[in-house]
């Protein structure tokens, strides 16, 4: 769990100069202008004669790009694109005027990270609670996509999120990524239904291994540090699997197939959606959720639909109150979408390296939380294997992010 160098085009208008207004210090508006290539600077000396009302700043701030192509792939990004935000690269000006906004920005990021972690923990807990008494992951996964789809229509209807322009090429470009997203989501849900949540997350931490291998076959190259970083991931996951108390082959294969699905989604998204960079990440994820629901639900009816009624009665008998069961199901659906939405908000406001580190720590927090809630027995070797796998994921995020930063610097200097 699946993000986009999908930044809205900065809307800057240029009316006729009016010399009655005082000059604007462009260095305050563009604190990083020295680091940008000259070809990407759309402001020139005449900006000092523009009135303040002539500058229309999008919600991401003043972001200038030399190219609309995605610059790198970030592990943990649900759709495999990189999003660059002004906050991630801002530096204080010599006058120190930007420094005053840093405490507020830090607090905002702390809130976003807190929500992201909290929502992910709540999702994993209630998702597992439902699956323990109602072991039908296909229906539950479909419901989670349904809740996300309804939520996006709510945001679009009340103009809380800009509605993307829908065209036939856009929908066709989404079919592939949505299919792989569906595979990744249902496979993870099947794994959750068969083994402990902590074990599924340990195995899912091996996603970088699949990413490096698949992209290498497609011609991408990685430095030695990246290849070395995946060794502890493989070692740790293998040790954790051998010593897992709740080990189940269906749970293991579900987590591994989920990794394959999400990696292929990232790769396919990067290739098929380059022409739709104007669509922001949350809108793109919303439409992928909608199409994934159309993929998944008919298959869910075929796979386990005949068992739902009997399973429902057993679940109500086990839990005692129907309202409690409904509450759990709704929470799993709501928080599944909310934690993905929060991940996009976090990715908009921080650097790729910070996001990848935060994503690694999030998995640690989820593993520890679910072990405490469900009181899963953990053997010492199992804990050691999990720790080694998570450490490998952290090392991978460091190595791959540095590779991405070098690629960006190369593009700037070219």
KOLKOL-497764 format. One line per field, with one value per residue (C-alpha): residue number from 1; residue in one letter; x, y, z. Coordinates in Angstrom, 3 decimals, always signed. Layout:
<sites>
num = (NUM;...) .
residuo = (A;...) .
X = (X;...) .
Y = (Y;...) .
Z = (Z;...) .
</sites>
This chain:
<sites>
num = (1;2;3;4;5;6;7;8;9;10;11;12;13;14;15;16;17;18;19;20;21;22;23;24;25;26;27;28;29;30;31;32;33;34;35;36;37;38;39;40;41;42;43;44;45;46;47;48;49;50;51;52;53;54;55;56;57;58;59;60;61;62;63;64;65;66;67;68;69;70;71;72;73;74;75;76;77;78;79;80;81;82;83;84;85;86;87;88;89;90;91;92;93;94;95;96;97;98;99;100;101;102;103;104;105;106;107;108;109;110;111;112;113;114;115;116;117;118;119;120;121;122;123;124;125;126;127;128;129;130;131;132;133;134;135;136;137;138;139;140;141;142;143;144;145;146;147;148;149;150;151;152;153;154;155;156;157;158;159;160;161;162;163;164;165;166;167;168;169;170;171;172;173;174;175;176;177;178;179;180;181;182;183;184;185;186;187;188;189;190;191;192;193;194;195;196;197;198;199;200;201;202;203;204;205;206;207;208;209;210;211;212;213;214;215;216;217;218;219;220;221;222;223;224;225;226;227;228;229;230;231;232;233;234;235;236;237;238;239;240;241;242;243;244;245;246;247;248;249;250;251;252;253;254;255;256;257;258;259;260;261;262;263;264;265;266;267;268;269;270;271;272;273;274;275;276;277;278;279;280;281;282;283;284;285;286;287;288;289;290;291;292;293;294;295;296;297;298;299;300;301;302;303;304;305;306;307;308;309;310;311;312;313;314;315;316;317;318;319;320;321;322;323;324;325;326;327;328;329;330;331;332;333;334;335;336;337;338;339;340;341;342;343;344;345;346;347;348;349;350;351;352;353;354;355;356;357;358;359;360;361;362;363;364;365;366;367;368;369;370;371;372;373;374;375;376;377;378;379;380;381;382;383;384;385;386;387;388;389;390;391;392;393;394;395;396;397;398;399;400;401;402;403;404;405;406;407;408;409;410;411;412;413;414) .
residuo = (X;X;X;X;X;X;X;X;X;X;X;X;X;X;X;X;X;X;X;X;X;X;X;X;X;X;X;X;X;X;X;X;X;X;X;X;X;X;X;X;X;X;X;X;X;X;X;X;X;X;X;X;X;X;X;X;X;X;X;X;X;X;X;X;X;X;X;X;X;X;X;X;X;X;X;X;X;X;X;X;X;X;X;X;X;X;X;X;X;X;X;X;X;X;X;X;X;X;X;X;X;X;X;X;X;X;X;X;X;X;X;X;X;X;X;X;X;X;X;X;X;X;X;X;X;X;X;X;X;X;X;X;X;X;X;X;X;X;X;X;X;X;X;X;X;X;X;X;X;X;X;X;X;X;X;X;X;X;X;X;X;X;X;X;X;X;X;X;X;X;X;X;X;X;X;X;X;X;X;X;X;X;X;X;X;X;X;X;X;X;X;X;X;X;X;X;X;X;X;X;X;X;X;X;X;X;X;X;X;X;X;X;X;X;X;X;X;X;X;X;X;X;X;X;X;X;X;X;X;X;X;X;X;X;X;X;X;X;X;X;X;X;X;X;X;X;X;X;X;X;X;X;X;X;X;X;X;X;X;X;X;X;X;X;X;X;X;X;X;X;X;X;X;X;X;X;X;X;X;X;X;X;X;X;X;X;X;X;X;X;X;X;X;X;X;X;X;X;X;X;X;X;X;X;X;X;X;X;X;X;X;X;X;X;X;X;X;X;X;X;X;X;X;X;X;X;X;X;X;X;X;X;X;X;X;X;X;X;X;X;X;X;X;X;X;X;X;X;X;X;X;X;X;X;X;X;X;X;X;X;X;X;X;X;X;X;X;X;X;X;X;X;X;X;X;X;X;X;X;X;X;X;X;X;X;X;X;X;X;X;X;X;X;X;X;X;X;X;X;X;X;X;X;X;X;X;X;X;X;X;X;X;X;X) .
X = (+0.000;-0.640;+2.127;+2.873;+4.765;+1.237;+1.522;-1.076;+0.309;+1.239;-1.202;+0.804;-0.690;+1.224;-0.780;+0.752;+3.381;+2.179;+5.028;+2.887;+3.379;+6.486;+8.852;+8.450;+11.481;+11.476;+13.905;+11.180;+8.812;+11.410;+13.809;+15.322;+15.697;+19.477;+19.099;+16.750;+17.918;+17.634;+15.237;+12.738;+12.558;+9.450;+9.971;+12.345;+13.436;+10.122;+8.422;+9.574;+7.144;+4.092;+1.348;+0.808;-2.685;-1.155;+0.297;-2.060;-0.513;-1.854;-2.305;+1.125;+2.873;+5.095;+6.421;+8.487;+9.333;+11.705;+9.859;+6.433;+7.871;+8.005;+11.483;+11.681;+9.852;+9.313;+8.793;+5.638;+4.003;+0.659;+1.036;+4.758;+5.181;+7.117;+5.440;+7.653;+6.395;+7.788;+7.899;+10.251;+12.917;+12.396;+15.267;+15.156;+15.922;+18.744;+16.155;+14.728;+11.132;+10.396;+11.679;+8.589;+6.418;+8.536;+6.969;+3.487;+4.692;+6.310;+3.111;+1.055;+3.322;+3.184;-0.609;-0.630;+1.819;-0.151;-3.389;-1.693;-0.331;-3.499;-5.783;-3.571;-3.587;-7.374;-7.843;-5.615;-7.262;-10.869;-10.089;-8.701;-11.561;-14.090;-12.115;-11.820;-15.599;-16.523;-13.735;-14.791;-11.985;-13.410;-16.588;-14.777;-12.197;-15.022;-16.800;-13.624;-13.308;-17.018;-16.602;-13.640;-15.636;-18.578;-16.182;-14.602;-18.023;-18.855;-15.681;-16.326;-20.021;-19.336;-16.267;-14.002;-11.761;-11.447;-13.276;-10.910;-11.797;-12.768;-11.912;-11.857;-8.025;-7.862;-10.183;-8.322;-5.017;-6.441;-7.608;-4.189;-3.159;-6.627;-6.389;-3.042;-4.329;-7.249;-4.877;-2.695;-5.622;-7.533;-4.341;-3.420;-6.925;-6.759;-3.435;-4.898;-7.686;-5.257;-2.351;-1.504;-1.524;+2.066;+3.242;+1.485;+3.180;+6.588;+6.171;+4.821;+7.981;+9.699;+7.987;+11.275;+12.769;+10.101;+10.400;+14.173;+13.979;+11.121;+12.539;+15.959;+14.421;+12.871;+16.286;+16.571;+19.905;+20.576;+23.773;+25.363;+23.964;+20.403;+21.137;+22.857;+19.911;+17.489;+19.574;+18.505;+14.910;+15.016;+16.867;+14.533;+11.335;+12.586;+13.460;+10.126;+8.209;+10.016;+9.362;+5.827;+3.342;+0.365;+2.177;-0.129;+0.825;-2.272;-1.333;+2.253;+1.306;-1.372;+1.188;+3.718;+1.122;+0.035;+3.613;+3.685;+0.342;+1.352;+4.773;+3.227;+0.646;+3.437;+5.343;+2.264;+1.055;+4.364;+4.136;+0.433;-0.387;+2.422;+0.001;-2.290;+0.058;-2.558;-4.675;-3.597;-2.748;-5.906;-8.203;-6.203;-6.381;-10.129;-10.767;-8.558;-10.624;-13.839;-12.570;-11.088;-14.509;-16.001;-13.282;-13.492;-17.133;-18.368;-15.467;-16.234;-19.818;-18.551;-15.839;-17.682;-21.124;-23.002;-21.506;-22.219;-25.669;-24.634;-21.386;-23.295;-25.526;-22.487;-20.764;-23.801;-24.071;-20.394;-20.387;-23.841;-24.895;-25.455;-24.692;-21.195;-20.518;-21.763;-19.631;-16.493;-17.143;-17.794;-14.667;-12.532;-13.863;-13.653;-10.149;-8.872;-9.580;-8.614;-5.139;-4.456;-5.722;-3.471;-0.489;-1.086;-1.305;+1.950;+3.626;+2.553;+4.316;+7.573;+10.571;+10.654;+13.312;+11.276;+8.188;+9.937;+11.406;+7.994;+6.412;+8.948;+8.294;+4.558;+4.907;+6.811;+4.091;+1.357;+3.182;+3.744;+0.189;-1.499;+0.707;-0.355;-4.057;-4.418;-1.783;-0.172;+2.604;+5.966;+9.039;+12.455;+13.681;+10.457;+10.959;+14.594;+13.597;+10.952;+13.470;+16.030;+13.415;+12.287;+15.915;+16.509;+13.463;+14.847;+18.253;+16.555;+14.556;+17.772;+19.694;+16.860;+16.025;+19.650;+19.561;+16.416;+17.982;+21.032;+18.727;+16.905;+20.191;+21.291;+18.104;+18.647;+22.204;+21.411) .
Y = (+0.000;+2.141;+7.984;+12.020;+14.730;+15.954;+19.599;+22.066;+24.564;+27.734;+30.412;+33.590;+36.473;+39.425;+42.677;+45.850;+47.326;+50.026;+52.139;+53.548;+50.413;+49.782;+47.081;+43.523;+41.650;+38.587;+36.771;+36.569;+34.938;+32.601;+31.644;+28.897;+30.822;+30.431;+26.657;+26.663;+26.474;+29.698;+28.106;+27.406;+30.945;+32.573;+35.694;+38.313;+41.708;+43.241;+41.418;+44.140;+46.495;+44.211;+44.896;+42.270;+41.553;+40.411;+37.317;+34.408;+31.801;+28.208;+26.215;+24.600;+27.957;+29.237;+26.082;+26.386;+23.327;+22.969;+19.882;+18.318;+14.816;+12.911;+13.172;+10.102;+7.208;+7.235;+4.117;+4.642;+6.969;+5.349;+5.872;+5.997;+9.634;+12.287;+15.404;+18.376;+21.103;+24.490;+23.599;+20.731;+22.904;+26.338;+28.225;+31.353;+34.599;+36.817;+39.106;+36.180;+36.916;+33.296;+31.921;+33.231;+30.735;+27.705;+26.975;+26.961;+24.744;+22.319;+22.142;+21.563;+18.713;+17.193;+17.216;+15.657;+12.927;+12.306;+11.916;+9.681;+7.323;+7.377;+6.691;+3.840;+2.244;+2.537;+1.026;-1.961;-2.644;-2.536;-4.211;-7.164;-7.101;-7.465;-10.191;-12.173;-12.624;-12.117;-13.751;-12.439;-10.137;-9.706;-8.075;-5.982;-4.757;-3.818;-1.893;+0.043;+1.127;+2.021;+4.293;+6.004;+6.526;+8.051;+10.300;+11.615;+12.355;+14.252;+16.360;+17.064;+17.883;+20.500;+21.894;+20.836;+19.257;+20.476;+18.137;+16.762;+17.044;+13.551;+12.483;+9.143;+9.045;+9.792;+6.902;+4.548;+5.540;+4.700;+1.182;-0.428;+1.280;+0.654;-3.058;-3.431;-1.347;-3.764;-6.735;-5.109;-4.143;-7.432;-9.475;-7.477;-7.887;-11.661;-11.731;-9.791;-12.353;-15.296;-14.116;-11.520;-7.902;-7.496;-10.391;-8.985;-5.629;-7.237;-9.054;-5.903;-4.091;-6.149;-4.078;-2.276;-5.633;-6.129;-2.510;-2.719;-6.082;-5.131;-1.722;-3.249;-5.580;-2.491;-0.848;+1.279;+1.203;+1.386;+2.064;-0.630;+0.919;+0.283;-3.371;-3.866;-2.308;-4.960;-7.807;-7.170;-6.849;-10.339;-11.754;-10.145;-11.163;-14.749;-14.972;-13.456;-15.894;-18.952;-17.985;-16.531;-18.161;-17.431;-18.478;-19.412;-19.842;-17.976;-15.065;-15.093;-15.275;-12.621;-10.146;-10.980;-10.654;-7.355;-6.099;-7.163;-5.472;-2.156;-2.115;-2.809;-0.119;+2.377;+1.402;+1.383;+4.702;+6.358;+5.265;+5.743;+8.894;+11.238;+13.158;+13.990;+15.819;+18.522;+16.076;+16.233;+13.109;+12.928;+13.200;+10.563;+8.217;+8.872;+7.826;+4.778;+3.782;+4.127;+2.029;-0.517;-0.912;-1.698;-4.302;-5.905;-6.156;-8.417;-10.805;-10.655;-11.749;-14.671;-15.751;-15.592;-14.056;-17.283;-17.326;-13.745;-14.248;-17.217;-15.439;-12.331;-14.276;-15.994;-12.635;-11.111;-14.166;-13.884;-10.151;-9.912;-6.473;-5.787;-2.106;-2.976;-5.012;-2.197;+0.299;-1.773;-2.230;+1.481;+2.465;+0.126;+1.726;+5.345;+5.090;+3.125;+6.124;+8.766;+7.394;+7.313;+10.881;+11.976;+10.339;+12.550;+15.639;+14.679;+14.039;+17.467;+19.235;+17.365;+16.149;+12.633;+11.537;+12.701;+11.000;+7.677;+7.748;+8.630;+5.769;+3.328;+4.552;+4.330;+0.612;+0.174;+2.009;-0.095;-3.366;-2.465;-1.163;-4.234;-6.582;-4.759;-4.638;-8.249;-9.616;-11.706;-13.941;-12.776;-14.974;-13.333;-14.463;-13.217;-9.792;-9.791;-10.672;-7.935;-5.395;-6.379;-6.101;-2.659;-1.525;-2.677;-0.703;+2.385;+1.944;+1.480;+4.700;+6.573;+5.147;+5.488;+9.052;+10.101;+8.524;+10.533;+13.762;+13.234;+12.671;+15.924;+17.814;+16.308;+17.552;+21.020;+21.219;+19.830) .
Z = (+0.000;-3.931;-5.264;-9.049;-10.553;-11.142;-10.261;-11.485;-13.947;-12.156;-13.251;-13.658;-15.620;-16.983;-17.297;-18.590;-16.267;-13.913;-12.515;-9.718;-7.644;-5.564;-6.822;-5.582;-4.332;-6.588;-4.282;-1.659;-4.106;-5.545;-2.746;-4.870;-8.091;-8.006;-8.159;-11.125;-14.730;-16.614;-19.105;-16.319;-14.950;-16.305;-14.229;-15.578;-14.470;-15.403;-12.515;-10.190;-11.911;-11.604;-9.051;-6.385;-7.714;-10.983;-9.348;-8.963;-6.719;-6.911;-3.742;-4.126;-4.115;-6.899;-8.502;-11.640;-13.697;-16.601;-17.775;-17.304;-17.235;-13.964;-12.517;-10.367;-8.831;-5.104;-3.054;-1.041;-3.541;-4.324;-8.061;-8.584;-9.576;-7.721;-6.434;-5.669;-3.401;-2.538;+1.134;+0.507;-1.087;+0.425;+1.992;+4.059;+2.328;+3.610;+5.203;+7.152;+6.159;+5.184;+8.489;+10.302;+8.402;+9.308;+12.739;+11.221;+8.358;+10.774;+12.824;+9.683;+8.578;+12.065;+11.900;+8.425;+9.474;+12.656;+10.713;+8.145;+10.811;+12.930;+9.957;+8.766;+12.217;+12.516;+9.057;+9.796;+13.157;+11.977;+8.677;+10.634;+13.169;+10.350;+8.597;+11.838;+12.035;+8.362;+6.299;+2.911;+1.730;-1.768;-0.492;+2.112;-0.414;-2.800;-0.053;+0.763;-2.869;-2.867;+0.162;-1.492;-4.687;-2.781;-0.867;-4.073;-5.594;-2.399;-2.686;-6.362;-5.843;-3.150;-4.965;-2.103;-4.729;-8.334;-10.688;-13.361;-17.014;-18.153;-21.691;-23.442;-23.657;-19.913;-19.046;-21.381;-19.781;-16.356;-17.231;-16.819;-13.559;-12.102;-12.958;-11.182;-8.276;-7.981;-7.930;-5.289;-3.066;-3.122;-2.678;+0.422;+1.805;+1.229;+3.064;+5.990;+6.250;+6.477;+8.662;+11.283;+10.111;+11.274;+9.082;+6.004;+6.525;+6.951;+3.631;+1.986;+3.042;+0.317;-2.394;-3.261;-4.273;-6.936;-8.039;-8.579;-10.364;-12.694;-13.576;-14.209;-16.782;-18.410;-18.772;-15.634;-13.818;-10.094;-8.152;-6.013;-2.821;-3.995;-4.820;-1.466;+0.368;-0.892;+0.564;+4.182;+2.973;+1.458;+4.474;+7.006;+5.216;+4.856;+8.550;+9.561;+7.327;+8.684;+12.304;+11.897;+14.289;+12.016;+8.837;+5.998;+2.344;+1.160;+3.409;+2.155;-1.511;-1.052;+0.305;-2.428;-5.212;-3.687;-4.032;-7.683;-8.360;-6.831;-8.502;-11.917;-11.231;-10.532;-13.665;-15.883;-14.451;-15.213;-18.851;-19.594;-17.619;-18.683;-20.892;-17.951;-15.602;-15.020;-12.974;-9.341;-7.382;-5.269;-8.287;-10.128;-7.154;-6.892;-10.481;-10.129;-7.080;-9.081;-11.980;-9.567;-7.952;-11.374;-11.885;-8.460;-7.431;-10.279;-9.579;-5.853;-6.519;-8.591;-6.120;-2.808;-3.363;-2.579;+0.938;+1.985;+3.532;+5.664;+6.582;+7.613;+10.014;+11.551;+11.986;+13.722;+15.957;+16.874;+17.583;+19.198;+17.892;+14.167;+14.751;+15.958;+12.827;+10.584;+12.516;+12.006;+8.280;+7.739;+9.666;+7.564;+4.378;+5.534;+6.956;+3.958;+1.773;+4.342;+4.971;+1.227;+0.963;+3.845;+2.165;-0.868;+1.320;+3.031;-0.327;-1.558;+1.299;+1.854;-0.071;-1.583;+0.918;+3.911;+2.554;+1.986;+5.506;+6.907;+4.980;+6.433;+9.965;+9.345;+8.641;+11.910;+13.830;+12.217;+12.962;+16.624;+17.062;+15.605;+17.633;+20.809;+19.867;+18.712;+21.116;+18.403;+19.727;+18.379;+18.580;+19.048;+15.620;+14.050;+15.626;+14.471;+10.896;+10.870;+12.134;+9.494;+6.717;+7.896;+8.170;+4.598;+3.456;+5.195;+3.539;+0.178;+0.616;+1.391;-1.580;-4.114;-3.052;-3.508;-6.973;-7.746;-6.488;-8.695;-11.666;-10.931;-10.641;-13.942;-15.616;-14.190;-15.474;-18.925) .
</sites>
